[in-house]
Amino acid sequence: MSAKWKTLVYAGGLCVVCGLLLTAAASGLKPYQAQNILIDRHRNILAAAGLLPEDRAASARDIEALYERHIRALRVDAVGRVLSSPEPAAGALPIYLFVDGPEIEGYIVPIASRGLWGPIQAYLAFAKDGETVKGFTVYQHAETPGLGGEVERKWFRDNWVGKKIVSRQGKFVSVRVAKGRVEDIVPKDQREHYVDGISGATLTGKYLASGIEETLRRYEPVAVKFRKNLLHELAGAAVPR
């Protein structure tokens, strides 16, 4: 065999071996990657509920133990009834209760909103009154760093804490993102329904606010149960995560 053919055979064999090794590595690591994604989402759920401070270092084991102790995963239908079956159903909405022993302290809803460059994935937590935001975390987005990417920064997420999704007249209004500082442009009697906008990222704020409003409208039947203190309809109805 000529030197040319030997080189080609060697190169071809090397490509096949490397391809097999990469495929095996990807397949072998897939379960670990899936587990890491799950742990990261659990960490964000706990953080949204105020159960895992950002300055606290926590191992995967700590996160899972805290999640098991304080979070209850449910699925509800369009009118807020808990679905008892663990199997996904058409139109079912996932929701997470955060509890302290037998007491329900609030709930968390997953947010999947449009962003300027891609979807924004987040969690929004509410207090037991069913109208006050307790926390907001973003775990995935494709926004521009320094602009729309600020949605994941602490200063922006902290803006949401204490905001109201219900007006003083009892009407659902959601929370909107202002085109600047709330104190500068929003009337005082409406400020509890707005968060500060991100400079240079008006569209990101607009899309995020719209996505959150659309999501919260679907969860409004559950929020009403919290406002009316009908928590007995939710207690003890957790399904596997």
Contacts in CASP RR format, 6 or more apart in sequence:
PFRMAT RR
TARGET T0000
AUTHOR 0000-0000-0000
METHOD contacts of the structure
MODEL  1
MSAKWKTLVYAGGLCVVCGLLLTAAASGLKPYQAQNILIDRHRNILAAAG
LLPEDRAASARDIEALYERHIRALRVDAVGRVLSSPEPAAGALPIYLFVD
GPEIEGYIVPIASRGLWGPIQAYLAFAKDGETVKGFTVYQHAETPGLGGE
VERKWFRDNWVGKKIVSRQGKFVSVRVAKGRVEDIVPKDQREHYVDGISG
ATLTGKYLASGIEETLRRYEPVAVKFRKNLLHELAGAAVPR
1 9 0 8 1.000
36 60 0 8 1.000
39 60 0 8 1.000
39 63 0 8 1.000
39 64 0 8 1.000
40 139 0 8 1.000
41 139 0 8 1.000
42 63 0 8 1.000
42 64 0 8 1.000
42 67 0 8 1.000
42 71 0 8 1.000
43 52 0 8 1.000
43 58 0 8 1.000
43 63 0 8 1.000
44 122 0 8 1.000
44 123 0 8 1.000
44 137 0 8 1.000
44 138 0 8 1.000
44 139 0 8 1.000
45 67 0 8 1.000
45 71 0 8 1.000
45 96 0 8 1.000
45 108 0 8 1.000
45 123 0 8 1.000
45 137 0 8 1.000
46 52 0 8 1.000
46 63 0 8 1.000
46 66 0 8 1.000
46 67 0 8 1.000
46 70 0 8 1.000
46 71 0 8 1.000
47 53 0 8 1.000
47 54 0 8 1.000
47 135 0 8 1.000
47 137 0 8 1.000
48 108 0 8 1.000
48 123 0 8 1.000
48 124 0 8 1.000
48 125 0 8 1.000
48 134 0 8 1.000
48 135 0 8 1.000
48 136 0 8 1.000
48 137 0 8 1.000
49 70 0 8 1.000
49 71 0 8 1.000
49 96 0 8 1.000
49 98 0 8 1.000
49 105 0 8 1.000
49 106 0 8 1.000
49 108 0 8 1.000
49 125 0 8 1.000
49 134 0 8 1.000
49 135 0 8 1.000
50 125 0 8 1.000
50 134 0 8 1.000
50 135 0 8 1.000
51 66 0 8 1.000
51 70 0 8 1.000
51 98 0 8 1.000
52 58 0 8 1.000
52 63 0 8 1.000
52 66 0 8 1.000
54 154 0 8 1.000
58 66 0 8 1.000
70 98 0 8 1.000
70 99 0 8 1.000
70 100 0 8 1.000
71 96 0 8 1.000
71 97 0 8 1.000
71 98 0 8 1.000
71 99 0 8 1.000
71 108 0 8 1.000
72 96 0 8 1.000
72 97 0 8 1.000
72 98 0 8 1.000
72 99 0 8 1.000
72 236 0 8 1.000
72 238 0 8 1.000
73 94 0 8 1.000
73 95 0 8 1.000
73 96 0 8 1.000
73 238 0 8 1.000
73 239 0 8 1.000
73 240 0 8 1.000
73 241 0 8 1.000
74 82 0 8 1.000
74 83 0 8 1.000
74 94 0 8 1.000
74 95 0 8 1.000
74 96 0 8 1.000
74 97 0 8 1.000
74 234 0 8 1.000
74 237 0 8 1.000
74 238 0 8 1.000
74 239 0 8 1.000
75 82 0 8 1.000
75 83 0 8 1.000
75 88 0 8 1.000
75 89 0 8 1.000
75 92 0 8 1.000
75 93 0 8 1.000
75 94 0 8 1.000
75 95 0 8 1.000
75 239 0 8 1.000
76 82 0 8 1.000
76 83 0 8 1.000
76 92 0 8 1.000
76 93 0 8 1.000
76 95 0 8 1.000
76 219 0 8 1.000
76 221 0 8 1.000
76 222 0 8 1.000
77 83 0 8 1.000
77 89 0 8 1.000
77 91 0 8 1.000
77 92 0 8 1.000
77 93 0 8 1.000
78 91 0 8 1.000
78 93 0 8 1.000
78 218 0 8 1.000
78 221 0 8 1.000
79 221 0 8 1.000
80 93 0 8 1.000
80 221 0 8 1.000
80 222 0 8 1.000
80 225 0 8 1.000
81 233 0 8 1.000
82 233 0 8 1.000
82 234 0 8 1.000
82 237 0 8 1.000
83 89 0 8 1.000
83 92 0 8 1.000
83 239 0 8 1.000
84 237 0 8 1.000
84 239 0 8 1.000
85 239 0 8 1.000
86 239 0 8 1.000
86 240 0 8 1.000
93 109 0 8 1.000
93 218 0 8 1.000
93 219 0 8 1.000
93 222 0 8 1.000
94 110 0 8 1.000
95 107 0 8 1.000
95 108 0 8 1.000
95 109 0 8 1.000
95 219 0 8 1.000
95 222 0 8 1.000
96 107 0 8 1.000
96 108 0 8 1.000
96 109 0 8 1.000
96 123 0 8 1.000
97 104 0 8 1.000
97 106 0 8 1.000
97 107 0 8 1.000
97 108 0 8 1.000
97 234 0 8 1.000
97 238 0 8 1.000
98 104 0 8 1.000
98 105 0 8 1.000
98 106 0 8 1.000
98 107 0 8 1.000
98 108 0 8 1.000
98 125 0 8 1.000
99 105 0 8 1.000
102 235 0 8 1.000
104 128 0 8 1.000
104 231 0 8 1.000
104 234 0 8 1.000
104 235 0 8 1.000
105 127 0 8 1.000
105 128 0 8 1.000
106 125 0 8 1.000
106 126 0 8 1.000
106 127 0 8 1.000
106 128 0 8 1.000
106 130 0 8 1.000
106 134 0 8 1.000
106 226 0 8 1.000
107 125 0 8 1.000
107 126 0 8 1.000
107 130 0 8 1.000
107 222 0 8 1.000
107 226 0 8 1.000
108 123 0 8 1.000
108 124 0 8 1.000
108 125 0 8 1.000
108 126 0 8 1.000
109 123 0 8 1.000
109 124 0 8 1.000
109 126 0 8 1.000
109 215 0 8 1.000
109 216 0 8 1.000
109 219 0 8 1.000
110 121 0 8 1.000
110 122 0 8 1.000
110 123 0 8 1.000
110 215 0 8 1.000
111 120 0 8 1.000
111 121 0 8 1.000
111 122 0 8 1.000
111 123 0 8 1.000
111 124 0 8 1.000
111 211 0 8 1.000
111 212 0 8 1.000
111 215 0 8 1.000
112 119 0 8 1.000
112 120 0 8 1.000
112 121 0 8 1.000
112 211 0 8 1.000
112 215 0 8 1.000
113 119 0 8 1.000
113 120 0 8 1.000
113 122 0 8 1.000
113 207 0 8 1.000
113 208 0 8 1.000
113 210 0 8 1.000
113 211 0 8 1.000
113 212 0 8 1.000
113 215 0 8 1.000
114 120 0 8 1.000
114 207 0 8 1.000
114 210 0 8 1.000
114 211 0 8 1.000
115 141 0 8 1.000
115 142 0 8 1.000
115 143 0 8 1.000
115 203 0 8 1.000
115 204 0 8 1.000
115 207 0 8 1.000
115 208 0 8 1.000
116 143 0 8 1.000
116 144 0 8 1.000
116 148 0 8 1.000
116 201 0 8 1.000
116 203 0 8 1.000
116 204 0 8 1.000
116 207 0 8 1.000
117 142 0 8 1.000
117 143 0 8 1.000
117 144 0 8 1.000
118 141 0 8 1.000
118 142 0 8 1.000
118 143 0 8 1.000
119 140 0 8 1.000
119 141 0 8 1.000
119 142 0 8 1.000
120 138 0 8 1.000
120 140 0 8 1.000
120 141 0 8 1.000
120 143 0 8 1.000
120 151 0 8 1.000
120 204 0 8 1.000
120 207 0 8 1.000
120 208 0 8 1.000
121 138 0 8 1.000
121 139 0 8 1.000
121 140 0 8 1.000
121 141 0 8 1.000
122 136 0 8 1.000
122 137 0 8 1.000
122 138 0 8 1.000
122 139 0 8 1.000
122 151 0 8 1.000
123 136 0 8 1.000
123 137 0 8 1.000
123 139 0 8 1.000
124 133 0 8 1.000
124 135 0 8 1.000
124 136 0 8 1.000
124 160 0 8 1.000
124 212 0 8 1.000
124 215 0 8 1.000
124 216 0 8 1.000
125 133 0 8 1.000
125 134 0 8 1.000
125 135 0 8 1.000
125 136 0 8 1.000
126 132 0 8 1.000
126 133 0 8 1.000
126 134 0 8 1.000
126 165 0 8 1.000
126 223 0 8 1.000
126 226 0 8 1.000
127 133 0 8 1.000
127 134 0 8 1.000
128 226 0 8 1.000
128 231 0 8 1.000
129 226 0 8 1.000
129 227 0 8 1.000
130 165 0 8 1.000
130 166 0 8 1.000
130 223 0 8 1.000
130 226 0 8 1.000
130 227 0 8 1.000
131 164 0 8 1.000
131 165 0 8 1.000
131 166 0 8 1.000
131 223 0 8 1.000
131 226 0 8 1.000
131 227 0 8 1.000
132 162 0 8 1.000
132 163 0 8 1.000
132 164 0 8 1.000
133 160 0 8 1.000
133 161 0 8 1.000
133 162 0 8 1.000
133 163 0 8 1.000
133 164 0 8 1.000
133 165 0 8 1.000
133 175 0 8 1.000
134 161 0 8 1.000
134 162 0 8 1.000
135 157 0 8 1.000
135 160 0 8 1.000
135 161 0 8 1.000
136 157 0 8 1.000
136 160 0 8 1.000
136 161 0 8 1.000
137 157 0 8 1.000
138 151 0 8 1.000
138 152 0 8 1.000
138 157 0 8 1.000
141 148 0 8 1.000
141 149 0 8 1.000
141 151 0 8 1.000
141 152 0 8 1.000
143 149 0 8 1.000
143 150 0 8 1.000
143 151 0 8 1.000
143 201 0 8 1.000
143 204 0 8 1.000
144 201 0 8 1.000
147 198 0 8 1.000
147 200 0 8 1.000
147 201 0 8 1.000
147 204 0 8 1.000
148 198 0 8 1.000
148 200 0 8 1.000
148 201 0 8 1.000
148 204 0 8 1.000
148 205 0 8 1.000
149 198 0 8 1.000
149 201 0 8 1.000
149 204 0 8 1.000
150 156 0 8 1.000
150 198 0 8 1.000
150 201 0 8 1.000
151 157 0 8 1.000
151 198 0 8 1.000
151 204 0 8 1.000
151 205 0 8 1.000
151 208 0 8 1.000
156 195 0 8 1.000
156 196 0 8 1.000
156 197 0 8 1.000
156 198 0 8 1.000
159 195 0 8 1.000
159 196 0 8 1.000
159 197 0 8 1.000
160 175 0 8 1.000
160 195 0 8 1.000
162 192 0 8 1.000
163 175 0 8 1.000
163 192 0 8 1.000
163 193 0 8 1.000
163 194 0 8 1.000
163 195 0 8 1.000
164 173 0 8 1.000
164 175 0 8 1.000
164 192 0 8 1.000
164 193 0 8 1.000
165 172 0 8 1.000
165 173 0 8 1.000
165 174 0 8 1.000
165 175 0 8 1.000
165 193 0 8 1.000
165 216 0 8 1.000
165 223 0 8 1.000
166 172 0 8 1.000
166 173 0 8 1.000
166 227 0 8 1.000
167 173 0 8 1.000
167 193 0 8 1.000
172 216 0 8 1.000
172 217 0 8 1.000
172 220 0 8 1.000
172 223 0 8 1.000
173 193 0 8 1.000
174 193 0 8 1.000
174 209 0 8 1.000
174 212 0 8 1.000
174 213 0 8 1.000
174 216 0 8 1.000
174 217 0 8 1.000
175 193 0 8 1.000
175 194 0 8 1.000
175 195 0 8 1.000
175 209 0 8 1.000
175 212 0 8 1.000
175 213 0 8 1.000
176 193 0 8 1.000
176 194 0 8 1.000
176 195 0 8 1.000
176 209 0 8 1.000
176 213 0 8 1.000
177 194 0 8 1.000
177 195 0 8 1.000
177 196 0 8 1.000
177 197 0 8 1.000
177 198 0 8 1.000
177 205 0 8 1.000
177 206 0 8 1.000
177 208 0 8 1.000
177 209 0 8 1.000
178 185 0 8 1.000
178 186 0 8 1.000
178 194 0 8 1.000
178 195 0 8 1.000
178 196 0 8 1.000
178 197 0 8 1.000
179 185 0 8 1.000
179 197 0 8 1.000
179 202 0 8 1.000
180 196 0 8 1.000
180 197 0 8 1.000
180 199 0 8 1.000
181 196 0 8 1.000
181 197 0 8 1.000
182 191 0 8 1.000
182 194 0 8 1.000
182 195 0 8 1.000
182 196 0 8 1.000
183 191 0 8 1.000
186 194 0 8 1.000
197 205 0 8 1.000
198 204 0 8 1.000
198 205 0 8 1.000
216 223 0 8 1.000
222 234 0 8 1.000
225 231 0 8 1.000
225 233 0 8 1.000
225 234 0 8 1.000
END
